[in-house]
Every structure is written in C-alpha cells, then in structure tokens.
Amino acid sequence: MKRLFLKAMAAGAGIILASSAGVRGAVLYQDTLHNTGQIMDLLNGQQIGDQIWLGTGTTPMYLTNFSFQYYSPFVSYSGTVQADVRLYANTGAQTNGYNTPALVPFFDSGLFNLTDPWQVSGTNSATVVFLQADLTNGNAINLPTAFVLPTNFTFSVTITGLLGADAVGLPIFNPPQVGFNAGDYWYDVSGSWELLTNSIGNIAFGAQFLGTPTPEPSVICLGAMGVVALTVVARRRRQWRG
C-alpha cells in the first residue's frame, strides 16, 4: 500500500516522510521548496513524465524511497480515481536529439487508488510516499535488486477514473534544491514519447528521491545505465498545445 502523507502547498514546506517506516539515505533529488503556485492538470490516461538529474555526480547510488505531490481542488471525487507511477531509464530512441524514456520502465507501481488530498491532509495537496517495501513487492514491475540508479531518469504519473468535474494535477516547483530539471516534460502519445514545454513556464513536479551509495541486502537498486554527465543542456522543445 502506497503511503499518503500531508503536504500543504505552503512556501518553504518540505515533503513530510514517515519518521520510522524505513526512510533512510541521502537526498538524491529534491524539488519541494519553491512552489510556483501553478498546477499541471492531468486527463484520464494521460502519461506525463518528468526527467530529473540527480545531484550525486557519477557516484553509484541505490534508491531507498521516493515521493511526489499531487493536487485536487475538490473535497471529494465522483469516480474511483487511480494513479500509476513509473520510472524509466532514458535509453529509448531519440526525438529532437534526446533519448526518450525506455520502452519498458524499471519500476511500475500499477494502478492504485489515489485518495482525495482533502481526506488525507485537510488541504488541496498531499504526498504519495513509496517506501522501500512498497518498491519491491506487489507492483506491476517491482524494482530489481543489484541495480545502480541512473544519474538521470524519468518518473511519470498517469491518472484514471476521473468522472464529471473530477480534477487531479501535479503542483509545479522550480528550481530544485538538489539535482536538476530541464523544465520540459515527456508526454506519451499512444506509446510514442514527445518532448514538450508548457506556456505556464518550466515544468518540474514536487518530488523527492533518497538513496545510499552502499547497497544493503534489502535496498532497492536500479540497473546500471553507465555514466551520464550531470550537466543539464538546453533542449530543443516543442510547444504543448492543449
């Protein structure tokens, strides 16, 4: 069961993690401080991916847990809203000179019920936390063991089950405190990824990834993808029209 934790949309507030539920490791990527006040709404079945660069250089790192924020303006949903979270190495075919997310993710949560944030926090925003045990059991694709986390990768969110006026979005934070984000995003169009920008500005979702440089018997590790430069280069982007 994925954990839901309070995260009010207040400037300067950080992601709240369980203090005694297996949270450990250094912060590899964090974008939870500079809330722009903007929301990227998601439609049913729309997979949006945020490519991030870890703030760890070329040191091999092993993921222990991660979290992301979501938003809804309404006190309850009309439908049974679900989310699917995936993590991809960017080793797919190139588009506009940049490698797309791989065909198969190295982690796929599968669909899980997304509680309305008002029921979790009493506010319009909450945080989903994946602890180590959540990553290794009961998912569509569990995180494999003995895999090194790539220094950059894409995490995506897909929402389903929205009915009527239901709305779910991802709050925008910029810039990250740890790591880098190019400000564009990947959009899956019927299995084909496009690299897009948005008229509201840089797209960087509120998220945190933690890990350790030393693998433990039960630590989640992501497959070795080689050394990737930590420099975020200027991307050639297409404008999102929608």
N, C-alpha and C positions, 0 to 999 in steps of 0.2 A: 504494500500500500504506500503510495507516494504521500509524503507529509505536506500538509499545508500550514504555513506559519504567517503570522501577522506581519504586514509590511505597509504601513501607512505611507501615502505619497507626500511625504514631508521633506523639504530640502534638508540635506545633511543626514538623513536617516539611512542606516545601513541595513543589509539583509539580516534578518533575525534567524539564527540557526539553533537547533536543539543543543543545549549545553552538555548533555550527557548521553547522546544517542549515536556515538561512533563518529562524530565530527572530528577530523584531525587533518594535519597537513598545512602547508603554507598556501597562501593565496597565489594562485597562478594567473588568474584573470579576475578583475572586479570592476563592474560598471554599475554602481548603486548609489552614487553620491549626487551627481549633477543631474537632477531631474529637470527636463526641459518643460514639463507640463503638457507634452504632446503625447498622443496615443495613436498607434497604428492598429486600426480595426481589422480583424480577420473575418473572412467569409467561410462558410461551410466548405470543407475540403481543400482550402487554400493553404498550401505549404510554403511558409516563409522561412528562409534560412539566414542567419547572421554569422558571417565568417569572422573569427576572432584570432588574434595573435597573442600568445602567452607572453608574460613578462619574465621569462626564465632563460632567455638566450638559447644555447644549444644543450643545456643540461637535461639529460633524460629525466622525465617526470612521470609519476604514476598517479592517476586520478583516484581520489578517495571519496569525493562527493561534489555535487553541484546544485545550483538552484536558479530559478528565474521568476520574474514577477509577471503578473497578469492583472487585467483590469476589467470591470464591468460597471456601467453607470446605474444599473437597476438592482433592486433589493433581492430579486429572485429571477430565475429563468422560467420560461414557459416550457421548454423542452429539456431533455436529458442531455446536457452539454458534456462532451468528452474532449480530451486532448490526446495527442500523440506526439511524443518528443523523440527526435532522432539526432544522432551525432555522426557526422560524415568526415572522412578524410577528403581533402580537395585534390583528388587524383584522377578525376574524370576528364573527359575530352575538353579541349579549350574552347572558350567562347570569348570573343573580343580580346584574345590574348591571355586569358586567365583560366586556370583549371577549374572546372565545375566540381561540385560535390560528387563523390563516387556513386556508382550505380547502387551499391548496397551499403547501408550505414554500418558502422561498427557498434552502434547501440541503437535499439529501437524499443521504446517503452511499450508499444502497443497502446490501444485506446484505454484510457482510464477516466472515470468520472471527475469532472472539474467543478468542485464546489463553488457556488457563488461567493465572491470575496466578502460580501456583507455578512454572510453567515460565519465566515472564518474570523474576520477581523473587526467587523462593525464599521468598515470603511469600504471604499470602492476599489481597493487594491489588496492583493495578498501574494504570497510567495509559495511556489511549489519547491520542495526540497527533496532531492534524491540522495539518500544516504548510501553508504557502501553496500549494505544488504539489499537495498532497492535495486541497485545496478546489476547485481549478479544473479537474481532469482526472479522467475515469473514474468519475464519480459518477452516481447516478440523476438528480440535479439538481445541476449544478455551480453554484457561486456566480457570479452575474453580475458583470461589470465595471461600473465607474462607478456603483455604488450605495452610498449612505450607510447606515451601520449604524444601525438604530433605537436609541433610548436605552433601550427595554425590549423584550424579545422572549422567546420560549420555546424552550428546547432540549429535545428529547425523545430517549429511548432505548427501543428495542424489542429484545427478546431472542427468538430462536427456536432450535430444535434441542435443547432440554433433554430428556433421557431419564432415566427412573428417578429416582434421588436427586440428579441434577444440580441445582445451585443457583448462581444469579448474582444479585448485588444491587448496589445503589449505596450507598456509605457516606454518612452524613449529617454535614454540617459546619454549624456555626452559632455565631456570626454571621459573615458575610463580612468580609474585611479591606478590600476595595474594592468598592463598589457595594452594592446592597440586594437582599433577597429577602423576599417576603411571608410565607413559611413554609407556604403551602399548595401544592397542585400540581394540574396538569391531567391528567385521566385520559380517554383516548379509548375511548368505549364504542360500538363499531360505527360509527365515523365521527362520533359526536356527543360533544363535549367536556363534561366535568363538572369543576367546581372543588371539590376535596376537601381535607380535613385528615386527619391520622392520629393515632391515640391515643398514639403514641410521642413526639409533640411536633412542632416545626417541621420541615418537610421542605425541605432545602437540600442539593443534591448537591455533592460536591467537584469544582470546575471552575475553569478559568481562561480568560479571553478577552483577547487582546492586539491592539493596533491602533495606528494612527497618524492624526494629523489631516491629513496631507498624502498624497493618493493618488499612488502610484508606478505606472509602466507595468504592472507585474505584480502590484500589490497587490490583494487581494480587497476589493471594496466591496459593501455591501448596500444595497438600494433605499431611497431617501429616503421616510421614513414620516411626516415632519412633526415638529414639536417636541412632545415629551411631557414633562410635569412629572416631576421626579426624585423627588418625594415618594411614598413607599410608603404608601398609605392602608390603613386597616383593611378587610379584605374580609369579605363575608358568605359563610360557608363551610358546606358540607355535610360531615358526618362520614363518613369512609370506613369501610365495614363489610366486613370480609373477613379 
